[in-house]
């Protein structure tokens, strides 16, 4: 579950949304209003969401969304005051509705060099004049931002962090939906980035903003240079991401994990606390706490030679 929802400037009814979508069918309360856009799992009030997953009925039954875009093949009916908008292509419809309700919101605007006057930067922070900090950014006490770093709107960085040269915080991931006619439409990234305290982020690293949930980096996480953290990823406290690692969308890395240089975690994979991934490995499935993984694809191993920052004798 997530509390994220992107608010709208004014409410809109299910009927008004359905009228903008060709051949859409409205099921349920046509006057149900939405005031925000979010994921199906959002606990926020009056949210528009979409659902085209397998076993959609189970997921819809547990959702608090006010209006949901669903496939025409849906079998059930909405509960209570909820409304369904049934369409042939759920994701295309959602992308189009976001474009109508939040024009220009799919990607954030590029901040100019310097600190936007609306940004909230603690007076003890050190931000290079060659960095770019957007308007809706918060930077905590004693945090250092190096030259060339770009921090986009809706990014929050805690206290005592280091953002390395040319790092990018809050840009978008690679997310496109292919329509029936072959056109590829970019999937909007409506959420932001939340970075805790005492986080180090290396040079040329990219931490993408979330689509319908924030990308989250916990306290005391250490991230090397040339690392890619994609949209909606959650990296818990005291995790170590060595240089060149790549974490694909919506993966979850629990606390105290250690990923070796060049390791890859594919999308939607969950790694338990204290998992160790050897350098160059590709993790394609979930791993429980304390597992040691090695290889392509990565497999559990009984033991692994220590690796990390400690100098060798």
Buried (B, 14 or more C-beta within 10 A) or exposed (E): EBEBBBEBEEEBBBBBBBEBBEEBEBBBBBEBBBBBBBBBBBBBEBBBBBBBEEEBEEBBEEBBBBBBBBBBEBEEEBEEEBBBBBBBBBBBBBBBBBBEBBEEBBEBEEBEEBBBEEBEBBEEBBBBEBBBBBBBBBBBBBBBBBEBBBBBBBBBBBBBBBBBBBBBBBBBBEBEBEBEEEEEBBBBBBBBBBBBBBBBBBBBBBBBBBBBBBBBBBBBBBBBBBBBBBBBBBBBBBBBBBBBBBBBBBBBBBBBBBBBBBBBBBBEBBBBBBBBBBBBBBBBEBBEEEBBBBEEEBBEEEEBEEBEEEEEE
